[in-house]
Amino acid sequence: MAVSEARKRATYKYIAKSYDRIVLNLPRGERDEIKKAAEEAGESVNAYIKRAISAQMQRERKNEGTDEEQRGKISD
């Protein structure tokens, strides 16, 4: 069944109001690699990228704590 133009406009309006968007520029061919990896993981490209970013942010937070602990030991 085709989606009406009114439904499309309503969806776009909701997305614009509810979500932040980030434009990601990739070298040619890399998008296809990411799409393939996402499919192999059983995820959409969006979900795959969001999960990768979240995992990286968690690693960085964990490393920040380790760095602070090491600085504390050195100054003691």
Buried (B, 14 or more C-beta within 10 A) or exposed (E): EEEEEEEEEEEEEEEEEEEEEEEEEEEEEEEEEBEEBBEEEEBEBEEBBEEBEEEEEEEEEEEEEEEEEEEEEEEE
